[in-house]
Amino acid sequence: MYRFLWRKLPGGTALRLAVVLLLTGAAVAGLWYAVFPWLASRVPLG
């Protein structure tokens, strides 16, 4: 699966790596600032 996605990305290796890092960072930021706070208010902890 990852090989398929890697081949579908545009550009050379450096550009592909930059795109992967950018998308991963965006996904982590989305989880950190939107999903986790929303989830924390709905899951009883402690």
Secondary structure, 3 states (H helix, E strand, C coil): CHHHHHHHCCCCHHHHHHHHHHHHHHHHHHHHHHHHHHHHCCCCCC
